[in-house]
Amino acid sequence: MKKRTKGIIIFLICLVLVVLVATMLSDNGAGEISYTSLVEDIKAGKVSNIQITGDYVLKVRYNDSKIAEKNFPNKYDAFCYIPDRNVQQVYDMIEDCQGNTGWTSPKVSYDNPARRSLLYSLLLPILSVVLLGIVMYIIYRQSQGQNQQAMNFGKTKARVTQSVKVRFSDVAGAEEEKEELQEIVEFLKNPKKFVDIGARIPKGVLLVGPPGTGKTLFAKAVAGEANVPFFSISGSDFVEMFVGVGASRVRDLFDQAKHNMPCIVFIDEIDAVGRQRGTGLGGGHDEREQTLNQLLVEMDGFDNDTNLIIIAATNRPESLDPALTRPGRFDRRVPVELPDLLGREAILKVHAKKIKIAEDVDFNKIARMASGASGAELANIVNEAALRAVRDGRRFATQADLEESIEIVIAGYQKKNAIMTDHEKH
């Protein structure tokens, strides 16, 4: 239960208690008068209504009262305490008023305190039980929420995308990588074609390359082309301080994936959990190693007809455990290298479609100037060019903006006011 809902319930409980106590103890703001003054007011014909309670209190409403008669005796103008011996005198006096044509006899009612006390004696225990039940319900919901959190602690943190919109056309400058991954797409679309001939499709695909070369984008493009669910998780999401949690998350991830076949499971930065064992880091029973063991077991348990592909990405393949990269687990390694000249030009054109750019821009020249840049850096160059055009008050980016953006991405913003000594210049 949310904190806001619990606060509202507690507030309502307190409000009911305050209203109940105020109803029981309220005197409606009426003032107390003496018994003698009340007798004089009755004889003067000023009193319209009187209620005699069992605790010898007279509630009085006058003829000129602003209180409606239907609201009496909940609201009254004055009250008077009378001794027990004077109660009969009040009845006798009212009878005299009724027999004397010169007086106006007030309407008299009697409040039975026994009936009222019986009502309170029944209402208060019921109300107490109801309040206690509400409090116990709140405590129960809190405990259930904590238990649910404890049960979900071993659940996978994978993000599931049922329909990925990225396609191979959104990935430029890597035609060889597309050809290798196209086979995975064909298997997910039509696995029977491979099974009939007896071919075994790779269970795992390891994307290896420097940062920013588009490994994650390739994994999304494969899922988008095959139109299958895409489970995405980072290697660090498996590892926790409690031993056994990572292995539980691996089991839960593969259970969910098997219920959504055909699908793709993408593990980014797999070196966080797949680092080589026996290096002396963390001992032999640490959480990371238990998680890796469970991952090895799950990947080795696939059947040939299982339409589940594991795609992992890393820029440190030399640190991975050999049991993880052997045939039968990650069967295929796809190197995703930095783009060449034609690749950089194609990547610039893809990202240039997202901004307003001048028609005379020479992308081949920009690609030559950005030698060694990754796909992420090229995207940043195009974005910096658009930002520079906005700062200068122009509605589109020019060739000069792109050339200046290369220097910004590689070397940072220009220091226009920097002063160098002759020795520093030398």
Secondary structure, DSSP 8 states (H G I E B T S, - for coil): --HHHHHHHHHHHHHHHHHHHHHHH--TT-EE--HHHHHHHHHTT-EEEEEEETTSEEEEEETT-SS-GGGTTTS-SEEEE--GGGHHHHHHHHHHHHH-TTS---EEEEE-HHHHHHHHHHHHHHHHHHHHHHHHHHHHHHHHHHHHHHHHTTS---EEESS----GGG--S-HHHHHHHHHHHHHHH-THHHHHHT----SEEEEE--TTSSHHHHHHHHHHHHT--EEEEEGGGT--SSTTHHHHHHHHHHHHHHTT-SEEEEEESGGGT-B-SSSSSS-SS-HHHHHHHHHHHHHHT--TT--EEEEEEES-GGGB-HHHHSTTTS-EEEE-----HHHHHHHHHHHHTTS-B-TT--HHHHHHHTTT--HHHHHHHHHHHHHHHHHTT-SSB-HHHHHHHHHHHHH-S--TT----HHHH-
